Amino acid sequence: MEFVILCLTYMVLTIAAFVVSIFVTSCYFKTTHRSKPAALVVIAHPDDECMFFSPCLQFLAVRNFELHCLCLTNGNYYGRGDVREIELVNSLSVFNFPRQNIYCLNSDSFFDDPHQNWNPSSVSESVLHHIRNIQNLKIVVTFDSLGVSGHSNHCDIRRAVSNLPAEIRKKIEFYELVTCSVARKYITVLDSLFALINLFLRRTDILIVAFPWIGYKAMLQHKSQLTWFRLLYIIFSKYMVINELKLIK
């Protein structure tokens, strides 16, 4: 009986936390810019955008940001890079990314390989090149040093961001997607309570929650990647519903 009461109490607190999180989310990035602000998400592979950043992309779209995506590889690890590049474009169209704002690279410098570390200077140069070509860029979002899944290519992007010139990092807000424990990663909306506590304790700077339906639709564009374990991932992963961002200082 005590266990049932405990579970019900947690469920009530989770629902309350989710509702509060929706209100908190609505308070971010209220802009008064005369020109439309731009936001850039920097990822390593096609499908990163919907498997990890879906709530953030939905929110930025609602906030009327001009959305840009830099994907440093076309996901050619298994020789299907051309297919995956098309899937990336189709997925990002679900989030209302204009085709001309999607930059998918296919370079020997950034090969899709979890066992290969990228040169931070090369990554920094590529990111900096795209940043300088985006007008009115206000926000850049990418992985943190743990890369959410621990993939070395994800982690390399975060290291490269640290190498960007100081004047760029003063003009633009850079945010990292916070990696959580495995225990939290696969409890979907039930993580709302922990995420809200982290925000109140200032362990994170921004909490974004969103319903997962758009993320599901985007992931379904990646037909070459729809294995059984990825389907389970999008059902249970908190990253389809909750994004915690921390300002990179």
C-alpha positions in Angstrom: 0.0 0.0 0.0 2.8 2.4 0.9 4.5 1.7 -2.5 1.2 2.5 -4.3 0.9 5.8 -2.4 4.5 6.6 -3.2 4.0 5.9 -6.9 0.8 8.0 -7.0 2.6 10.8 -5.2 5.4 10.8 -7.7 2.9 10.7 -10.6 1.1 13.8 -9.2 4.4 15.6 -8.7 5.5 14.7 -12.2 2.3 16.0 -13.8 2.6 19.2 -11.8 6.2 19.6 -12.8 5.4 19.1 -16.5 2.7 21.8 -16.3 5.1 24.2 -14.5 7.8 23.3 -17.1 5.4 24.3 -19.9 4.9 27.7 -18.3 8.7 28.1 -17.7 9.4 27.2 -21.4 7.0 29.9 -22.6 9.2 32.6 -20.8 12.3 32.1 -22.9 13.6 34.0 -25.9 10.9 36.6 -26.1 12.5 38.8 -28.6 11.8 42.4 -29.6 14.3 42.4 -32.5 13.2 44.3 -35.5 14.8 41.8 -37.8 14.1 38.1 -37.4 16.7 36.5 -35.2 18.5 33.3 -36.3 19.4 30.2 -34.5 21.9 27.5 -35.5 22.0 23.9 -34.2 25.3 22.1 -34.8 25.1 18.3 -35.0 27.3 15.4 -36.0 25.0 13.1 -37.9 21.6 13.0 -39.7 19.0 12.0 -37.1 20.8 13.8 -34.2 18.4 16.7 -34.8 15.3 14.7 -33.9 16.7 12.1 -31.6 18.2 14.7 -29.2 17.1 18.3 -30.1 13.5 17.9 -31.1 12.0 20.0 -28.2 14.5 22.8 -28.7 13.9 23.0 -32.4 10.1 23.0 -31.9 10.4 25.8 -29.4 12.7 28.0 -31.6 10.3 27.5 -34.5 7.4 28.7 -32.4 9.5 31.7 -31.2 9.9 32.6 -34.9 13.6 32.2 -35.2 15.1 31.6 -38.6 16.4 28.1 -38.2 19.8 26.9 -39.5 21.4 23.4 -39.1 25.0 22.5 -39.6 25.5 18.7 -39.8 29.2 17.9 -39.9 28.8 14.5 -41.6 26.3 12.9 -43.9 26.3 9.8 -41.8 28.3 7.7 -44.3 29.6 5.1 -41.7 27.7 2.3 -43.4 28.0 3.8 -46.9 24.5 5.3 -47.0 25.5 9.0 -46.8 23.6 10.1 -49.9 20.4 8.5 -48.5 20.9 9.9 -45.0 21.5 13.4 -46.4 18.1 13.4 -48.1 16.5 12.0 -44.9 18.1 14.9 -42.9 16.5 17.5 -45.2 13.1 15.7 -45.0 13.3 15.6 -41.2 14.3 19.2 -40.8 11.4 20.3 -43.0 9.1 18.9 -40.3 10.6 21.6 -38.0 10.2 24.2 -40.8 13.8 24.6 -41.7 14.2 26.2 -45.1 16.2 24.0 -47.5 18.8 26.6 -48.1 19.5 26.8 -44.3 20.5 23.1 -44.1 24.3 22.5 -44.4 25.3 18.8 -44.5 29.0 18.3 -45.0 30.8 15.4 -46.6 34.4 15.8 -45.8 37.3 13.5 -45.1 38.1 15.8 -42.1 34.8 14.8 -40.4 34.2 11.1 -41.1 31.3 9.5 -39.3 33.1 7.1 -37.0 32.5 6.6 -33.2 36.2 5.5 -33.0 37.7 8.5 -34.7 38.4 11.8 -33.0 38.0 15.0 -35.1 40.6 17.7 -35.1 39.1 20.5 -32.8 40.7 23.2 -34.9 39.2 21.9 -38.2 35.7 21.6 -36.5 36.1 25.1 -35.1 37.0 26.5 -38.5 34.0 24.9 -40.1 31.6 26.1 -37.4 33.1 29.6 -37.5 32.7 29.8 -41.3 29.0 29.0 -41.1 28.4 31.3 -38.1 29.9 34.2 -40.1 27.6 33.5 -43.0 24.4 33.6 -41.0 22.9 37.1 -40.6 21.6 38.2 -37.2 22.6 34.9 -35.5 21.7 35.1 -31.8 21.8 31.5 -30.6 23.9 28.4 -31.3 22.9 25.0 -29.7 25.0 21.9 -29.7 26.1 18.9 -27.6 27.8 19.1 -24.2 31.2 17.4 -23.5 29.5 14.0 -22.9 27.6 14.2 -26.1 24.3 12.8 -24.7 25.1 9.3 -26.1 28.8 9.4 -25.5 29.6 9.4 -29.3 33.0 10.8 -29.8 31.9 12.9 -32.8 29.3 14.6 -30.5 31.9 15.3 -27.9 34.3 16.7 -30.5 31.9 19.4 -31.5 31.7 20.7 -27.9 35.5 20.8 -27.6 35.6 22.7 -30.9 33.2 25.3 -29.6 35.6 26.1 -26.8 38.2 27.0 -29.4 36.0 29.7 -31.1 37.3 33.3 -30.9 36.2 35.1 -27.8 34.6 38.0 -29.8 32.3 35.5 -31.4 31.3 33.9 -28.1 30.5 37.4 -26.7 28.2 38.3 -29.5 26.3 35.0 -29.7 24.8 32.8 -26.9 26.1 29.3 -27.1 24.1 26.6 -25.4 24.9 22.9 -24.8 22.4 20.1 -24.4 22.9 18.6 -21.0 23.6 14.9 -20.8 21.7 13.1 -18.0 22.2 9.7 -16.4 20.9 6.5 -18.0 18.4 6.2 -15.3 16.8 9.5 -16.3 17.4 9.2 -20.0 14.7 6.5 -20.6 11.8 7.7 -18.4 10.4 10.1 -20.9 8.0 12.7 -19.4 8.6 11.3 -15.9 11.9 13.2 -15.9 10.0 16.5 -15.7 10.4 16.6 -11.9 14.1 16.1 -12.0 14.6 18.5 -14.8 12.6 21.2 -13.0 14.7 20.6 -9.8 17.9 21.0 -11.8 16.6 24.3 -13.2 15.7 25.7 -9.7 19.1 24.6 -8.4 20.7 26.4 -11.3 22.4 23.3 -12.6 20.9 24.2 -16.0 19.9 27.5 -17.5 17.0 26.6 -19.8 14.3 24.0 -19.6 12.3 23.2 -22.7 9.4 20.7 -22.8 7.4 19.7 -25.8 5.0 17.0 -26.9 6.8 14.3 -28.9 4.6 14.0 -31.9 6.6 16.3 -34.2 9.8 14.6 -33.1 8.2 11.2 -34.0 7.2 12.5 -37.4 10.7 13.8 -38.0 12.4 10.6 -37.0 10.1 8.6 -39.3 11.8 10.5 -42.2 15.0 8.6 -41.4 13.8 5.4 -42.9 17.3 3.9 -43.2 17.7 4.3 -39.4 14.4 2.8 -38.2 15.8 -0.2 -36.3 13.9 -1.7 -33.4 16.2 -0.2 -30.8 15.8 3.3 -32.3 12.0 2.9 -32.2 12.3 2.0 -28.5 14.5 5.0 -28.0 12.1 7.6 -29.4 9.3 6.1 -27.4 11.1 6.2 -24.0 13.8 8.8 -24.3 13.4 12.0 -22.4 15.1 13.9 -25.2 12.0 13.5 -27.3 10.1 15.5 -24.7 12.6 17.5 -22.6 15.7 19.5 -23.4 17.9 21.0 -20.6 20.3 23.6 -21.9 23.3 25.2 -20.2 24.9 28.4 -21.3 28.5 27.9 -22.4 30.6 30.5 -20.7 
